[in-house]
Amino acid sequence: MDATPRLSILVATWNCAHQLEQLLESLLAQSWTDWECLLLDNASTDGTAELVADFQRRLAGGSQRLIWNSQPDRGIYDAWNRGLELARGRYVSFIGADDVFLDPTSLERIAALTVTEADLITARNAYYASDGRLLRHWGFGWQWKRMRQSMNIAHPGMLVRRELFEAVGAFDSSFRICGDYEWFLRLPAELRSIHTSDSILKVVQGGVSHTRIAQVYAETFRAQRRHLSTAVSAACWALNWVKYGRRRLIGLA
């Protein structure tokens, strides 16, 4: 049996072969090779299966594994939960099918921090507008008080020790956009975590979490109501709209 990889990279896909090809090319170019990548596909019909088969041939005989799992699912969190059951790595990372690593050492820089045995390893990402403009480098380390207000961790590319999922459970797939935020609210305030200010991924702000703001804040409020008081949740909801308005004014949203 193959040795257990250090990292399991989970990627949810659905009819996005062109974007996925760019991600996989950037993954294969990484200097860090102690990984497996699980492609959790929602029964794509655009040639994704053939694309993945070609990458699997390129990896044949190497230490990395590219695992293809395609079946109808109920959204990204349902797909990620399926991946968690299949993943073998000590740490799990979630990356969007349309994200790419910034340079060939990106994965090595964050994966090297696994020697700390931290439960949660976070970094920043470079966020771009759909027209190619760099908006900002963004992402903070674990702070429970800040997380109560809104999502402040760059979820794509972060590393999570598998035992955290065993402790607090998998994602709630009834969420469509903010299931990762609800999962963070289950974590204890005192968590073994480490943060690097390095940016790991290029992320284009074109997905639903950036275009359906009202739905994002509605789901955020729902998650907060589950774990916080109604008064605190309502105050956070109002503050998040104020902060979004400010970002719009200065061109960051």
N, C-alpha and C positions, 0 to 999 in steps of 0.2 A: 504494500500500500504506500502511496505517496506520502511524504512528510506533510504535516499540517502546515499550511501557509500562514505567514504572519498576518496578512490582510485578506479579507474578503470584500471585494468591491461590488456593490449591488447597483444595477442600472435597470430602471423600468423603461420599456420601449413600447411604442405603438406607431407604426407607419412613419418612421423617421430615419430611413436608411441613410440618407445623405448626411445628416447630422451625426448619426452613430458612427459612420465611417471616420469622420474627423476625430471623434473622441477615441476610437480604438487605435487610430494611427498615433495619436499623442500618447496613449497608454503604452503601446509597444515601443515607443521611443524613450521610455523612462529608464533611468539608470537603476532604479530599485526594481527588482524582479521577483521578490518573495510575495507573490500575490496570486489569487484566483479572481476571476471576474465572472459574475453571474448575470446574464442578460435575461431579464424577466419580461417576456414579451406578451402583449395582449392580442395574440393571434393576428399579427400583421400580415398584410397581403401585398406589400410594396417591394418585395425582393429582399427584405431584411434577412430572411433565412439563408438565402444564397450568399449574401454579404458575410454573414457570420461564419458560414462553412468555409469561405475563403480564408478568413482570419484564423480559423482553427487549423487549417492546413499549414499556414505559416508558422504556427506555434508548435506543430507536431514535433515531439521529441524533446521539447524544452521543459523547464520546470514550471512555467506558468500554465494555468488552465483557464480556458474560455468556455463557460458552460451556458448552453442554450436551453431555455425552458420557456415554451410558448403554449399558452392556453388562455381562453377568455378570462378576464378578471374584472373586478369592480373598481378599478382605479389604482393609483400609484401606491397607496398604503396597503391594499390587498396584495399587490405584486411584491412589495418589500417584505411583507410578512411571509410570503411564499419563499422568498430568498433567504430569510432568516432561518427557515427550517432546513435549507439546503447548504448553507454556508458552513465552512469548516475552519475559517480563520480565527485567530485569537482576537483580532479587532475587525470591526465591520465599518465600511465606509459607504456612503450613499452619494452617487454622482448622477446628474442629469444627462440624458442621452445627447443633449445639445451643448454640454459643457466641454471644454478642452483644457488640458494641463498647459500652464503658461510656458514652461520650459522643461527640458529633459531631466532636471534635478528636482522638480516640484514634489513628486511623490516621495523621493528619498528624504527631503528636508522634513516633512511631517512624519513619515514612517520612522525615522531615526528616534523620534521622541517616545516610541513605544518601550524603549529600555527603561523608562521611568515607571512602567506598570500603572500609569494613570488610568482612571476609569474613562475619562473623556479628554480627548486631545483636539483642540480647536486651532483654527488659523483664520486668515483673511482671504477674500477672493477679490478679483478685479471685475467690477460690474460695468457692463457696456450697454449703451442704448442700442436699439435695433438699427439705427443708422450708422453705427460704428464708433460713436463718441464714447470715450472713457468717462464714466460718471464718477466713480470713486472706488477706492480700495476699502473694503468694509468687513467687519466681523470682530466680535469681542469674545473674551474668555467667559467662563461660567461665573455668573453672579446671580444668585437666586432672587434678590430684590429687583434687579433690572429685568430678569426674565418674567417676573410677575406682571410687569407693565406691558411688555411686548417682546417679540422675538428679536434677540440681539446677537445670536450666534449664526455664523455663516454655515448653514447645514451642509451644503454640498462639499464633499471632501473631508469633513471632520472624521475622526476615528473614535469609535465607541467600543469599549471592552464588552465582549459578549455577555459577561455576567450581569451587566446592567439590564439587559433584556430579560434575563432569567429572574431578576429581582423585581422589576416593575411591569413586566409584560410587553407584548408587541404593540404595534400601532392600532389605533381604533379606526378601522376602515370605513366607518360611517362618515368620517370627515373627508372632504374632497380636496382641500387645500392646506389646512392647518393641523393635520394629524401629527406632524412632527412637533409643532408647538405644544399641543396637548400632552404629548409624551414627555417633553421637557418639564412640564409642570408637575409631573409625578416624581421627579427626582428629589433626593434629599438636598437640603441647603448646603450641608457639608459634604462635598464631593471631591474625590481625588482627581484634580484636573490640572491641565497645563495648556498654555496658550503661546502661540508664536505669531508675531506680527507679519510674517511672510505671507504673501498672497500665493495661493496654490493653483486656483482655477480661473479661467476666463468664463464669466457667466453673462449671457445676454439677457437683459430684462425684457423678455417677450412672452414669458409664460403666464399662466392664469394668476399666479401669486402677485404679478406686477400689473396685470391688466384688469382684473376684477376686484378692485379695491374694496368695494362695498361688501362683496362676499367674503373677502379675507377678514375684514373687521367683524363681520357677523360671526364667522367661525371662531375668531379669536375671542370674542365675547362669550361664546358658548363654552369654549375651553376654560376660560377664566371662571365662569359661573360654576363649573364643575369642581374647581379646586380652591376658589377664593369666595369672599362674600359678594353679595349683589352690589353693595355700595362701592366696594373697591373695583369690581369689574366695570361698573358704569363709568367711574372716574377714569379708568384706563382707556376705555372705549373713546371717551371724549378727547382725552389727551392725544391719543393716536391720530385722530382726525386733524387735530391742530398741527401736529408734527408733519403729517402728510401734506397739509396745505403749505407749510413752510418749505418743504422739499420741492413742491411744485413751483413755488415762487422763485427759487434759486436754481431751477433746472436740474434737480437731482431725481425727479420722479416723472 
